Amino acid sequence: MTKNFVLDTNVLLHDAGALHAFGDNDVVVPIYCIEEIDTFKKDLSELGRNARAVSREIDSYRKKGSLSDGVTMDTGGKLRVLFAKDTLPNEVLTFDKKDDLILAVAWDVMKTEPEKPTIFVTMDTNLRIRANAIKMDAQDYERDYVRVEKSYMGFCTAEVESRLIDALYQEPSIPKPATLEAVANEFVTLKALDNPSQQALAKVTADGTSLRALKKLDRAVWGIQPRNREQRFALDLLLDDSIPLVTLVGKAGTGKTLLAIAAGLTKVTEEEAYSKILVSRPIFPLGRDIGYLPGTMEDKLNPWMQPVYDSVDFLLALTRKDRKGQASRGFKELQDLGFMQIEPLTYIRGRSIPKQYLVVDEAQNLTRHEVKTILTRAGEGTKVVLTGDPEQIDQPYLDSRSNGLSYTVERMKGDNLAGHVTLTKGERSALAEKAADKL
C-alpha cells in the first residue's frame, strides 16, 4: 500500500533531494513550505543552495501537470502541493502561524484520504510531538543519519596467543587472525591469552589482511608527545602520507586540533611533504558572508579562528629553538613565510587544493554535502583532516547522527584511503576533564 508523506520545510532545506527519498509513495509539500523556502533562496549558504534546488525541482514538475492534482515523479509516486482547507484543533494551535498551517495540511490529508497512511515528516522535535497529540504518525527525516548500534572508534582490543605477539615484533607483518573483525587502518591492542600483561599495539594494513606493529615515535611531533594510547593512534594516522583522509572525533580537551596542527607543521616545515598547512573552521552557518563585521578580512576572521591561533601559539611556545627560522618568530611569521594559511570555508567551492595539509576544525557543524564539497577540492598529494565533537553541534538542522563528520566516519570506515580515531580522554587539564564528564 502506498503512503502519503507530508514534508516540513526543514526537510527540504536539509536535503534538496528529499522529494525522491520516499520511493513510489506520494509526497505532499504544503504551499506554506514554498513560501518559507522563498525566504532562503538568496542565501549563499547550504540552505540557500538547497532552497534554490528544491524550487527548480518542483517547478520542473509543475511544467508536466497540475501540482494540486498530483504529478508523477521519476520514483513512481506523485508530488502534490496543497494548502490547508481546515484548521487544527484549538488544543494544538500555537503562535507560529506557518507551523500551524503546515501541520494543518497533513491533518487535512489524513482526514480526507483515510484509505492511505499519512506520515508527517519533520526535523522539528516539538512539531512531531504536536502531530502525535492529534493522533498523526510523525517521523524524523533520517535519510542521512548514521544508523549504527555502536559508533566506530577506530581501534579495538583482541586476545590472541602470545606467539602472535612475539611474531609481530619479529616480522614486518603477520596475517590478521580470522576471528578479528577489525577493518583497514584500524588499530588493535593485542593481549596474550595466557599473560594479560603481554600486550602489543598494531594496525591493520590498508588491504585489511595483515597486522603491522605500530611504529614508535622517535621524537616529539613539534614539541608534542602523545599522552595516551588514542593520541598515539591519532599521530600515526596524521603522519602517514599514504592515508589522505583522517577523521578525529572527541570531546573538548582531547587534543584533536592540537595534534592535527602539530603533525601538519612537522610535515610542512621539517619533512616538506606538503607545500603548506591550511587550517579552516566553518563560519556558522557555512557560507555566511563575513562582511557584516568591520575591518579587514583578518579582523573579521579573528573571532572565528581564535581557537586555531591559540593552538598554534601553544605549539610555538613548546619549542623555542629555531626551526628553519620560524618558530622563534611567532605565528605571523609562519604565515608570512607561506608555511601556514588560515581561512574560512566560505569560498572553498570551485577551488582545487593540491599538495596541502588541510585541517578542518569543528567539522560536526557541516552537512554531508558540505564535507563532500571539501573532500572533492583535494588535489593530488593533499591530506585532509576533519576534527570535531558530534555532541557539540550549533547547526539547527543537524544532530550527532546526521552531521557530516559522523556521516564521513561511518561511510569511509574500512576504506584504504581513510583512517579514524575517537579520542575519549581529556588532556587539557584536570578541571577541563571533570567539566566535560560531569557538566
TILUMLO-8755 format. One record per residue: residue in three letters; x, y, z of N, C-alpha, C in turn. Coordinates in steps of 0.02 Angstrom, whole numbers, padded with zeros to 5 digits, always signed. Atoms other than C-alpha are relative to their C-alpha. Example, Ala and Ser with C-alpha at 12.3 -4.5 7.8 and 13.67 -1.06 7.14 Angstrom:
% TILUMLO-8755
ala+00045-00059+00000+00615-00225+00390+00045+00060+00000ser-00042-00059-00003+00684-00053+00357-00039+00055+00037
//
This chain:
% TILUMLO-8755
met+00042-00060+00000+00000+00000+00000+00044+00062+00000thr-00037-00063+00002+00065+00172-00048-00020+00044+00058lys+00011-00046-00055+00077+00308+00083+00005+00072-00023asn-00009-00071+00010+00064+00496+00091+00052+00027+00048phe-00050-00031-00042+00219+00583+00156-00006+00076-00007val+00007-00073+00000+00189+00765+00203+00065+00029+00030leu-00066-00024-00020+00355+00860+00214-00002+00070+00030asp-00008-00065-00031+00401+01004+00327+00056+00038-00037thr-00050-00041+00035+00510+01148+00264+00071-00021+00016asn-00069+00016-00020+00663+01096+00364+00027-00062-00035val-00022+00060+00036+00668+00928+00273+00027+00019-00069leu-00021-00021+00067+00680+01012+00103+00063+00043+00002leu-00060-00042-00006+00810+01137+00164+00060-00042+00019his-00055+00044-00020+00914+00997+00240+00025-00042-00057asp-00019+00044+00055+00912+00886+00086-00040+00019-00062ala+00034-00022+00061+00874+00954-00086-00029-00059-00039gly+00026+00059+00034+00841+00775-00144-00054-00036+00038ala+00049+00032-00044+00710+00740-00012-00063-00023-00038leu+00061+00018+00037+00569+00732-00140+00005-00071-00027his-00010+00066+00030+00645+00572-00209+00021-00052+00052ala-00024+00045-00053+00682+00490-00041-00054-00048+00025phe+00055+00039-00027+00514+00403-00019-00026-00053-00049gly+00019+00053+00047+00511+00278-00161-00060+00016-00042asp+00059-00010+00042+00347+00255-00253-00059+00027+00039asn+00053-00030-00039+00246+00336-00114-00013+00072-00023asp+00017-00069+00019+00158+00504-00137+00030+00049+00049val-00031-00052-00040+00240+00662-00074-00043+00063-00004val+00040-00062-00004+00142+00815-00016+00044+00056+00029val-00037-00059-00024+00226+00985+00001-00051+00055+00014pro+00046-00055-00015+00119+01115+00092+00023+00064-00035ile-00016-00063+00035+00112+01280-00005+00038+00048+00046tyr-00033-00045-00048+00173+01366+00153+00075-00016+00005cys-00071+00017+00004+00338+01272+00137+00033+00038-00057ile-00027-00037+00057+00362+01354-00032+00012+00072+00019glu-00008-00070-00023+00337+01524+00049+00061+00006+00044glu-00059-00003-00044+00468+01484+00182+00064-00011-00039ile-00059+00013+00042+00589+01415+00054+00020+00063-00038asp-00013-00061+00038+00573+01577-00043+00042+00050+00039thr-00039-00047-00041+00648+01674+00103+00074-00019+00003phe-00070+00023-00003+00809+01571+00090+00034+00001-00069lys-00027+00012+00067+00834+01573-00099+00060+00045-00017lys-00056-00045+00015+00958+01719-00097+00060-00012+00046asp-00056+00014-00046+01066+01648+00043+00057-00034-00037leu-00059+00031+00029+01244+01598-00002+00020-00063+00038ser-00015+00058-00040+01238+01457+00124-00026-00064-00033glu+00027+00064+00024+01198+01272+00101-00076+00001+00000leu+00074-00006-00001+01018+01315+00149-00024+00035-00062gly+00019-00036+00060+01011+01439+00007+00006-00042-00063arg-00009+00043+00058+01079+01315-00119-00055-00053-00002asn+00054+00050-00002+00954+01184-00062-00067+00030-00017ala+00063-00034+00014+00812+01310-00069-00009+00010-00076arg+00004-00011+00073+00852+01353-00250-00009-00066-00037ala+00006+00065+00034+00872+01170-00299-00070-00028+00007val+00067+00026-00011+00705+01121-00221-00051+00039-00043ser+00046-00041+00040+00616+01266-00306+00003-00019-00074arg-00007+00020+00071+00686+01217-00476-00030-00069-00012glu+00026+00067+00007+00639+01035-00447-00076+00000-00002ile+00073-00003-00001+00459+01074-00401-00027+00034-00062asp+00023-00036+00060+00444+01196-00546+00004-00045-00062ser-00005+00046+00058+00504+01061-00668-00060-00047-00003tyr+00060+00043+00000+00359+00951-00612-00062+00041-00015arg+00057-00042+00016+00239+01098-00624-00012+00004-00075lys+00006-00004+00072+00276+01104-00810-00031-00062-00031lys+00027+00063+00026+00217+00924-00827-00073-00010+00016gly+00070+00009-00018+00046+00945-00748-00019+00042+00060ser+00026-00039-00056-00058+01014-00606+00027-00028+00066leu-00026+00022-00064+00031+01006-00438-00054-00010+00051ser+00055+00010-00047-00134+01020-00347-00033-00068-00009asp+00029+00066+00013-00196+00860-00431+00052-00055+00009gly-00054+00049-00007-00026+00773-00424+00035-00013-00066val-00041+00014+00059+00116+00748-00547+00045-00060+00016thr-00040+00060-00012+00202+00579-00563+00074+00017-00004met-00072-00012-00002+00385+00588-00513+00038-00059-00029asp-00042+00053+00028+00531+00484-00576-00001-00063+00044thr+00001+00057-00046+00514+00372-00422-00064-00041-00007gly+00064+00034+00008+00336+00324-00471-00055+00028+00043gly+00050-00032-00042+00249+00419-00333-00022+00067-00028lys+00025-00064+00024+00150+00579-00355+00021+00056+00047leu-00016-00060-00037+00202+00753-00300-00060+00047-00002arg+00054-00049-00004+00066+00871-00238+00020+00059+00043val-00009-00061-00040+00072+01049-00173-00070+00022+00022leu+00068-00012-00025-00079+01082-00061-00001+00056+00052phe+00011-00050-00053-00149+01216+00055-00049-00029+00051ala+00043+00024-00054-00244+01194+00218-00072+00020-00012lys+00071-00013+00010-00432+01178+00198-00038+00004+00066asp+00032+00000-00065-00468+01162+00382+00051+00021+00052thr-00046-00020-00053-00392+01222+00545+00011-00057+00049leu-00017+00050-00050-00311+01119+00680-00045+00007+00061pro+00036-00007-00064-00398+01081+00845+00033+00054+00042asn-00027-00056-00039-00378+01229+00962+00055-00021+00049glu-00048+00023-00050-00278+01123+01084+00072-00001-00026val-00068+00005+00027-00128+01111+00965+00020+00062-00039leu-00018-00062+00034-00133+01286+00892+00053+00038+00041thr-00052-00039-00034+00018+01396+00931+00002+00069-00032phe-00008-00066+00029+00077+01571+00892+00042-00002-00064asp-00039+00006+00061+00185+01504+00750-00048-00018-00057lys+00052+00009+00050+00063+01526+00606+00022-00049-00054lys-00023+00044+00054+00171+01438+00474+00000-00073+00022asp+00001+00069-00024+00195+01282+00580-00070-00027+00005asp+00070+00020-00006+00008+01277+00615-00029-00018-00068leu+00027+00012+00067-00032+01288+00430+00029-00062-00032ile-00033+00059+00029+00095+01157+00378-00029-00063+00032leu+00029+00057-00035+00029+01037+00511-00073-00010-00020ala+00071+00004+00021-00149+01078+00456-00007-00035-00067val+00002+00035+00065-00109+01017+00279+00004-00075+00012ala-00006+00072-00016-00053+00849+00350-00064-00026+00032trp+00064+00017-00033-00211+00848+00457-00055-00010-00052asp+00049+00006+00054-00318+00876+00301+00009-00064-00040val-00015+00060+00041-00232+00738+00202-00020-00062+00039met+00016+00058-00042-00253+00616+00347-00075-00012+00003lys+00072+00006-00007-00440+00653+00362-00035-00016-00067thr+00034+00008+00065-00485+00660+00177+00021-00063-00038glu-00023+00060+00034-00384+00508+00124+00015-00055+00052pro-00011+00049-00054-00408+00382+00265+00022-00069-00025glu-00019+00065+00027-00377+00235+00148+00076-00007-00007lys-00074+00002+00007-00191+00282+00137+00032+00028+00064pro-00035-00026-00059-00075+00302+00287+00033+00067-00015thr-00031-00066+00008-00019+00483+00309+00055+00008+00052ile-00057-00008-00045+00152+00517+00383+00027+00070-00008phe-00027-00068-00001+00210+00690+00431+00075-00003+00016val-00073+00005-00007+00399+00708+00409+00028+00069+00017thr-00029-00063-00021+00486+00847+00505+00060-00011+00045met-00059+00003-00043+00653+00878+00590-00010+00042+00063asp+00017-00040-00058+00566+00988+00718-00030-00046+00054thr+00022+00046-00053+00550+00887+00879-00068+00019+00028asn+00063-00022-00029+00409+00992+00951-00059-00009-00047leu+00053+00008+00049+00310+00984+00790-00020-00074-00005arg+00017+00072+00000+00321+00794+00793-00044-00017+00060ile+00040+00012-00060+00253+00796+00970-00071+00026-00009arg+00067-00028+00012+00108+00909+00920-00039-00044-00049ala+00034+00044+00048+00069+00795+00772-00024-00063+00035asn+00019+00061-00036+00066+00645+00886-00060+00012+00046ala+00056-00017-00045-00055+00736+01002-00067-00004-00035ile+00063+00006+00038-00185+00735+00863-00003-00066-00038lys+00001+00069+00025-00151+00550+00829+00024-00005-00073met-00030+00003+00066-00048+00582+00673+00069-00033+00004asp-00066+00033+00003+00102+00475+00627+00052+00051-00023ala-00052-00049+00016+00253+00591+00632+00069-00032+00007gln-00067+00030-00001+00432+00542+00593+00054+00053-00014asp-00058-00041+00016+00603+00622+00588+00025-00019-00069tyr-00029+00015+00066+00693+00633+00421+00069-00030+00012glu-00061+00036-00018+00832+00504+00434+00039-00026-00060arg-00034+00024+00060+00897+00485+00257+00076+00002+00008asp-00072-00008-00007+01072+00548+00303+00026-00023+00068tyr-00022+00018-00067+01077+00477+00478+00046-00060-00002val-00044+00057-00009+01213+00359+00533-00037-00050+00044arg+00039+00050-00037+01119+00203+00585+00047-00056+00023val-00045+00051-00027+01239+00103+00692-00015-00008+00074glu+00012+00013-00070+01217+00020+00860+00057+00028+00043lys-00058-00024-00036+01393+00068+00912+00045+00039-00047ser-00041-00042+00043+01498+00209+00840+00068-00031-00011tyr-00066+00025+00017+01659+00161+00753+00052+00042+00037met-00050-00034-00040+01804+00204+00870+00067+00008-00036gly-00065-00001+00034+01949+00169+00752+00051-00045+00032phe-00045+00046-00033+02027+00046+00873-00041-00052+00039cys+00034+00053-00037+01984-00115+00964+00052-00040+00039thr-00044+00043-00039+02057-00247+01081-00014-00073-00018ala+00009+00071+00017+02087-00430+01041+00047-00043+00042glu-00041+00048-00036+02150-00577+01142+00026-00053-00049val-00032+00046+00047+02274-00686+01046+00052-00042+00038glu-00053+00040-00028+02405-00818+01079+00064+00041+00004ser-00061-00040-00010+02569-00748+01144+00049-00006-00058arg-00047+00008+00056+02664-00818+00995-00014+00050-00056leu+00017-00050+00050+02569-00698+00882+00030+00068+00017ile-00029-00063-00022+02628-00551+00985+00076-00001-00010asp-00072+00007+00012+02807-00616+00977+00016+00007-00075ala-00011-00004+00073+02792-00636+00788-00009+00070-00027leu+00014-00069+00023+02725-00459+00770+00063+00043+00002tyr-00061-00040-00007+02890-00388+00829+00059-00027-00041gln-00054+00031+00038+02996-00508+00726-00010+00005-00075glu+00016-00003+00071+02908-00494+00558-00027+00069-00019pro+00028-00065+00022+02861-00341+00453-00076+00002+00010ser+00073+00005-00011+02680-00401+00464-00019-00072+00011ile+00026+00068-00010+02578-00551+00516-00071-00003-00025pro+00069+00005+00024+02414-00617+00446-00050+00019+00055lys+00051-00019-00049+02261-00545+00531-00038-00062+00021pro+00038+00059-00023+02177-00677+00641-00071-00001-00029ala+00066+00007+00032+02018-00744+00563-00057+00025+00044thr+00053-00020-00047+01919-00701+00720-00001+00076+00012leu-00005-00073-00011+01973-00518+00718-00039+00036-00054glu+00044-00034+00048+01840-00408+00636+00024+00071-00017ala-00025-00067+00014+01949-00252+00625+00007+00012-00075val-00002-00017+00071+01946-00160+00459+00066+00036-00017ala-00061-00033+00023+02082-00074+00356+00014+00063+00039asn-00025-00059-00036+02184+00057+00450-00029+00007+00071glu+00024-00001-00069+02102+00011+00616+00056-00024+00047phe-00052+00018-00049+02214-00001+00770-00026-00056+00046val+00018+00057-00041+02216-00157+00878+00049-00005+00059thr-00040+00016-00058+02278-00184+01055-00003-00075+00011leu-00003+00072-00007+02334-00365+01063+00019-00019+00071lys-00016+00023-00067+02332-00453+01232+00008-00076-00002ala-00013+00071-00001+02406-00625+01265-00051-00036+00044leu+00050+00038-00037+02279-00755+01321+00028-00027+00066asp-00030+00031-00059+02399-00837+01443+00038+00049+00045asn-00036-00050-00039+02480-00675+01502-00027+00070-00018pro+00032-00064+00017+02368-00519+01501+00047+00060+00002ser-00046-00056-00003+02516-00408+01543+00042+00006-00064gln-00036-00002+00064+02595-00453+01375-00047+00030-00053gln+00043-00036+00048+02523-00328+01252+00041+00029-00057ala-00032-00032+00058+02562-00251+01084-00051+00043-00036leu+00043-00043+00040+02491-00110+00979+00015-00012-00073ala-00007+00015+00071+02460-00147+00796-00051+00039-00040lys+00048-00033+00044+02372-00075+00646-00014-00047-00059val+00018+00041+00057+02277-00167+00510+00025+00034-00063thr-00027-00029+00061+02359-00142+00341-00056+00025-00045ala+00050-00032+00043+02272-00045+00203-00042-00051-00039asp+00039+00051+00036+02219-00206+00115-00044-00041+00047gly+00044+00032-00048+02137-00267+00276+00016-00072+00016thr-00015+00071-00008+02227-00435+00277+00054-00014+00052ser-00058+00011-00044+02377-00410+00393+00002+00050+00057leu-00012-00045-00057+02435-00330+00555+00073+00020-00001arg-00068-00025-00007+02588-00221+00575+00008+00032+00068ala-00013-00031-00064+02668-00168+00738-00001+00076-00008leu+00004-00073+00003+02633+00014+00775+00069+00030+00006lys-00065-00032-00001+02784+00121+00737+00009+00043+00062lys-00015-00042-00058+02867+00204+00885+00021+00069-00024leu-00021-00068+00016+02888+00392+00881+00070+00010+00027asp-00069-00008-00022+03074+00425+00886+00014+00070+00027arg-00009-00069-00025+03049+00609+00930-00069+00032+00008ala+00062-00037-00009+02917+00735+00980-00024+00029-00067val+00030-00029+00060+02799+00799+00846-00015+00073+00014trp+00005-00072-00014+02826+00987+00853-00010+00013+00075gly+00002-00009-00072+02854+00975+01039-00053-00040+00035ile+00056+00038-00030+02705+00858+01066+00018-00074+00005gln-00005+00072-00010+02720+00685+01140-00070-00027+00017pro+00067+00027-00016+02563+00575+01144-00005-00017+00074arg+00010+00011-00071+02492+00566+01320-00040-00063+00015asn+00038+00062-00010+02384+00413+01295+00000-00040-00065arg-00001+00046+00057+02357+00268+01177-00037+00029-00060glu+00040-00027+00054+02224+00358+01075+00037+00055-00037gln-00038-00052+00032+02335+00508+01042+00057-00030-00042arg-00052+00033+00040+02472+00390+00983-00030-00026-00065phe+00033+00023+00060+02349+00311+00862-00012+00059-00048ala+00016-00058+00042+02297+00483+00800+00063+00026-00035leu-00062-00025+00031+02477+00540+00770+00025-00047-00054asp-00020+00047+00052+02513+00381+00673-00037+00014-00065leu+00040-00015+00060+02371+00423+00553+00020+00068-00029leu-00015-00068+00023+02415+00608+00545+00067+00004-00035leu-00067-00002+00030+02596+00571+00498+00008-00049-00058asp-00003+00050+00054+02555+00435+00371-00025+00031-00065asp+00018-00032+00064+02558+00510+00196-00041-00045-00045ser+00038+00045+00042+02477+00355+00122-00074+00001+00017ile+00070-00005-00020+02314+00396+00212-00022+00073-00009pro+00016-00070+00014+02244+00557+00134-00060+00028+00037leu+00057-00025-00038+02088+00568+00244+00003-00027+00070val-00001+00019-00071+02093+00567+00434-00057+00036+00035thr+00053-00031-00041+01944+00597+00549+00016-00012+00073leu-00012+00004-00072+01969+00635+00733-00061+00026+00036val+00060-00017-00038+01819+00637+00849+00016-00004+00074gly-00011+00002-00072+01821+00679+01033-00028+00062+00034lys+00026-00056-00038+01756+00791+01170+00053+00054+00007ala-00046-00057-00009+01836+00958+01215+00058-00021+00044gly-00059+00013-00040+02014+00945+01278+00036-00064-00014thr-00033+00064+00015+02060+00778+01200+00061+00009-00046gly-00060-00014+00040+02190+00860+01086-00009-00008-00075lys+00012+00011+00072+02108+00839+00915+00035+00052-00043thr-00026-00054+00041+02153+01008+00842+00075+00008+00010leu-00071-00009-00016+02321+01021+00930+00043-00053-00036leu-00037+00054+00033+02380+00852+00864+00002+00010-00075ala+00004-00009+00072+02321+00891+00688+00046+00056-00024ile-00042-00056+00020+02409+01059+00680+00074-00016+00011ala-00069+00019-00014+02568+00990+00760+00027-00045-00055ala-00022+00045+00053+02577+00850+00632+00006+00037-00066gly-00003-00038+00062+02539+00971+00491+00062+00044-00004leu-00060-00043-00001+02678+01091+00543+00063-00042-00011thr-00057+00044+00009+02801+00946+00553+00007-00022-00072lys+00000+00024+00068+02752+00881+00383+00019+00055-00050val-00013-00056+00046+02764+01054+00302+00070+00028+00009thr-00063-00036-00012+02917+01132+00384+00061-00045+00006glu-00057+00044-00011+03027+00982+00426+00008-00052-00055glu-00004+00052+00051+02984+00845+00303-00014+00026-00070glu+00016-00032+00064+02924+00962+00164-00041-00047-00045ala+00043+00046+00037+02795+00831+00113-00059+00037-00032tyr+00055-00041+00027+02665+00968+00082+00025+00071-00006ser-00022-00069+00012+02679+01146+00019-00017+00046+00058lys+00020-00041-00057+02585+01221+00167-00056-00035+00037ile+00056+00025-00039+02460+01185+00304-00056+00052-00003leu+00059-00043+00006+02287+01258+00275-00049-00019+00055val+00045+00014-00056+02179+01271+00432-00064+00040-00009ser+00063-00035+00009+01996+01314+00424-00053-00026+00049arg+00058+00017-00041+01837+01313+00526-00062+00027-00034pro+00061-00028+00030+01657+01334+00468-00022+00062+00038ile+00031-00059-00030+01590+01508+00498-00075-00014-00002phe+00069+00024-00002+01419+01454+00556-00050+00054-00017pro-00001+00061+00039+01321+01432+00454+00049+00006-00057leu-00049+00000+00053+01442+01382+00317-00023+00043-00057gly+00016-00042+00057+01447+01512+00181-00029+00068+00019arg+00027-00065-00017+01375+01658+00280+00052+00054-00013asp-00045-00054+00016+01451+01820+00220+00030+00030+00063ile-00032-00028-00059+01579+01887+00344+00007+00075-00006gly-00006-00072+00009+01559+02064+00280-00038+00042+00050tyr+00037-00039-00049+01445+02114+00423+00046+00029+00053leu-00047-00025-00050+01597+02138+00536+00045+00053-00030pro-00043-00053+00027+01704+02294+00519+00072-00024-00006gly-00071+00015+00005+01887+02290+00468+00018-00041-00060thr-00026+00040+00054+01995+02187+00353-00024-00072+00006met+00018+00070-00002+01971+02004+00310+00028-00033+00064glu-00031+00028-00060+02092+01960+00451-00038+00020+00063asp+00038-00024-00058+01995+02067+00575-00066-00039+00007lys+00064+00035-00002+01833+01980+00528+00007-00073+00020leu-00010+00071-00014+01907+01807+00545+00022-00013+00072asn-00030+00010-00066+01989+01833+00715-00048-00033+00050pro+00044+00032-00049+01834+01791+00821-00012-00074-00014trp+00014+00069+00018+01805+01630+00725+00062-00044+00005met-00061+00039+00004+01986+01575+00710+00043+00002+00063gln-00042-00006-00060+02049+01619+00884+00020-00067+00030pro-00022+00064-00026+02047+01437+00943+00058-00030-00039val-00055+00025+00041+02162+01394+00798+00064+00039+00017tyr-00058-00041-00019+02277+01540+00840+00028-00023+00068asp-00022+00022-00067+02283+01480+01021+00040-00065-00005ser-00035+00064+00008+02335+01305+00967+00069+00010-00030val-00065-00013+00033+02473+01370+00853+00047+00035+00048asp-00043-00035-00048+02539+01490+00985+00025-00048+00055phe-00021+00049-00051+02542+01347+01112+00056-00045-00027leu-00050+00043+00030+02641+01237+00993+00067+00037-00008leu-00062-00039+00009+02766+01376+00956+00034+00012+00066ala-00029-00012-00066+02790+01405+01141+00035-00063+00026leu-00031+00062-00023+02836+01221+01164+00072-00007-00023thr-00067+00006+00028+02991+01239+01059+00027+00068-00016arg-00029-00066+00011+03098+01394+01068+00058-00002-00049lys-00056+00002+00045+03237+01330+00960-00023+00018-00070asp+00017-00025+00066+03244+01397+00784-00011-00058-00049arg+00015+00050+00050+03156+01279+00662-00004+00036-00067lys-00004-00035+00064+03210+01348+00494-00017+00074+00008gly+00008-00071-00011+03193+01518+00572-00069+00021+00021gln+00067-00025-00010+03007+01519+00600-00026-00006+00071ala+00030+00009-00066+02970+01452+00774+00016+00056+00048ser-00019-00053-00045+03064+01590+00860-00031+00067-00019arg+00027-00064+00024+02974+01725+00760-00075+00007+00012gly+00070-00006-00016+02796+01685+00807-00046-00022-00056phe+00050+00026+00045+02635+01637+00722-00004+00040-00066lys+00006-00041+00061+02630+01783+00599+00054-00018-00050glu-00054+00016+00045+02797+01732+00529-00013-00064-00039leu+00019+00061+00035+02729+01559+00486-00042+00017-00061gln+00042-00021+00056+02600+01644+00377+00041+00038-00052asp-00041-00040+00047+02725+01768+00301+00047-00044-00041leu-00046+00044+00036+02843+01626+00255-00038-00050-00045gly+00040+00043+00044+02699+01534+00170-00009-00071+00025phe+00008+00067-00028+02702+01383+00286-00071-00014+00022met+00067+00009-00028+02527+01411+00355-00048+00052-00027gln+00054-00045+00021+02364+01486+00296-00062-00018+00039ile+00062+00011-00037+02206+01508+00398-00055+00040-00035glu+00054-00034+00035+02043+01547+00310-00066-00036+00012pro+00066+00031-00009+01855+01513+00316-00015-00047-00057leu+00021+00046+00053+01769+01377+00216-00048+00033-00050thr+00051-00034+00039+01655+01507+00139+00010-00004-00075tyr-00012-00005+00072+01739+01516-00030+00037-00060-00028ile-00038+00059+00023+01806+01339-00050-00030-00031-00063arg+00032+00030+00059+01680+01288-00184+00035+00025-00063gly-00032-00018+00063+01764+01286-00355+00075-00001+00002arg-00072-00001-00006+01941+01282-00287+00030-00070-00011ser-00038+00061+00000+02074+01149-00313+00059+00009+00047ile-00051-00009-00051+02193+01121-00168+00051-00057-00005pro-00050+00053+00008+02348+01021-00219+00056+00003+00052lys-00059+00008-00043+02488+00958-00105-00001+00045+00062gln+00006-00039-00061+02424+01041+00053-00025-00044+00057tyr+00023+00035-00060+02391+00982+00230-00060+00040+00026leu+00062-00037-00015+02209+01035+00256-00031-00025+00064val+00032+00017-00063+02140+01036+00433-00065+00039+00005val+00066-00031-00007+01953+01070+00452-00024-00014+00071asp+00021+00006-00070+01907+01102+00634-00075+00010+00005glu+00072-00006-00013+01730+01093+00705-00041-00028-00058ala+00033+00029+00059+01678+00981+00560-00069-00028+00016gln+00067+00026-00018+01524+00922+00658-00054+00049-00020asn+00049-00050+00021+01438+01083+00602-00010+00001-00076leu+00007+00004+00073+01449+01031+00419-00051-00054-00017thr+00043+00052+00026+01319+00935+00321+00041-00048-00042arg-00037+00048+00041+01367+00782+00221+00017+00030-00069his-00013-00032+00065+01354+00888+00062+00059+00047+00005glu-00056-00047-00009+01475+01017+00132+00066-00038+00009val-00061+00040-00006+01600+00883+00183+00020-00027-00069lys-00015+00024+00067+01587+00811+00008+00031+00055-00042thr-00028-00056+00037+01621+00983-00065+00074+00010+00019ile-00069-00010-00023+01779+00998+00042+00045-00055-00027leu-00042+00057+00021+01844+00824+00001+00012-00001-00075thr-00008+00000+00073+01815+00846-00185+00043+00058-00024arg-00047-00054+00017+01925+01003-00180+00073-00024+00007ala-00067+00024-00013+02075+00898-00127+00034-00021-00064gly-00037+00017+00060+02203+00893-00267+00051-00054+00013glu-00051+00051-00006+02348+00775-00297+00047+00015+00058gly-00047-00007-00054+02452+00748-00141-00026+00036+00061thr+00029-00036-00057+02333+00836-00020-00026-00049+00053lys+00026+00039-00056+02292+00765+00152-00053+00042+00035val+00055-00035-00033+02127+00813+00235-00012-00031+00069val+00013+00022-00069+02100+00804+00423-00063+00035+00024leu+00062-00027-00027+01924+00827+00493-00002-00014+00075thr+00004+00008-00073+01908+00857+00680-00065+00030+00026gly+00061-00028-00029+01758+00888+00790-00030-00044+00054asp+00037+00035-00052+01639+00834+00927-00074-00002-00019pro+00070+00005+00021+01469+00769+00866-00050+00017+00055glu+00046-00017-00055+01396+00808+01038-00005+00076+00010gln+00002-00073-00006+01427+00996+01017-00014+00030-00068ile+00020-00023+00066+01329+01048+00864-00041+00064+00006asp+00035-00064+00000+01272+01226+00830-00049+00007-00058gln+00043-00003+00058+01186+01192+00664-00069-00028+00018pro+00066+00022-00023+00998+01182+00698-00029-00059-00037tyr+00028+00055+00039+00964+01054+00561+00042-00064+00004leu-00042+00058-00007+01099+00931+00616-00001-00027+00072asp-00009+00028-00066+01123+00813+00761+00058-00049-00002ser-00058+00044-00005+01250+00683+00818+00000-00056-00051arg+00004+00054+00050+01188+00559+00688+00002+00024-00072ser+00007-00023+00069+01161+00667+00535+00053+00049-00022asn-00051-00048+00021+01310+00786+00536+00051-00031-00047gly-00047+00023+00051+01442+00775+00401+00059-00039+00027leu-00057+00035-00030+01581+00718+00518-00018-00072+00016ser+00021+00068-00017+01487+00567+00586-00015-00041-00063tyr+00017+00032+00063+01424+00527+00411+00063-00024-00036thr-00063+00017+00033+01602+00529+00341+00035-00057+00035val-00032+00053-00039+01670+00421+00482-00029-00068-00018glu+00032+00064+00011+01542+00285+00451+00005-00022-00073arg-00002+00019+00071+01542+00291+00260+00071-00018-00022met-00069+00014+00020+01733+00289+00248+00033-00054+00042lys-00026+00053-00043+01754+00154+00380+00025-00059-00042gly-00029+00057+00035+01870+00018+00315+00029+00017-00068asp-00029-00019+00065+01923+00117+00160+00076+00006+00008asn-00073-00001-00005+02109+00102+00123+00030+00070-00001leu-00024-00069+00003+02122+00291+00099-00019+00041+00062ala+00025-00037-00058+02044+00338+00266+00018-00034+00065gly-00012+00025-00067+02083+00321+00450-00038+00041+00051his+00041-00035-00050+01987+00367+00607+00021-00020+00070val-00011+00014-00071+02016+00382+00794-00049+00042+00040thr+00042-00036-00047+01893+00429+00930+00040+00010+00064leu-00039-00016-00060+01984+00517+01072-00049+00009+00059thr+00047-00002-00056+01900+00492+01241+00028+00032+00063lys-00031-00025-00061+02024+00550+01372+00022+00072-00009gly-00020-00071+00002+02039+00737+01402+00069+00010+00030glu-00068-00012-00023+02216+00801+01422+00014+00075+00010arg-00011-00073-00006+02189+00990+01431+00019+00018+00071ser-00014-00010-00071+02183+00994+01621-00048-00044+00040ala+00044+00041-00041+02107+00900+01766-00069+00031+00006leu+00064-00035-00005+01971+01033+01782-00040-00008-00065ala+00035+00007+00064+01929+01026+01596-00029-00069-00009glu+00023+00069+00005+01915+00837+01603-00061-00012+00044lys+00057+00008-00045+01799+00842+01753-00062+00036-00027ala+00056-00039+00026+01691+00978+01674-00032-00035-00060ala+00026+00033+00060+01675+00882+01510-00040-00062+00019asp+00033+00062-00020+01622+00724+01603-00063+00012+00042lys+00053-00007-00049+01508+00794+01738-00050+00056-00012leu+00045-00057+00010+01429+00954+01674-00038-00005-00066
//
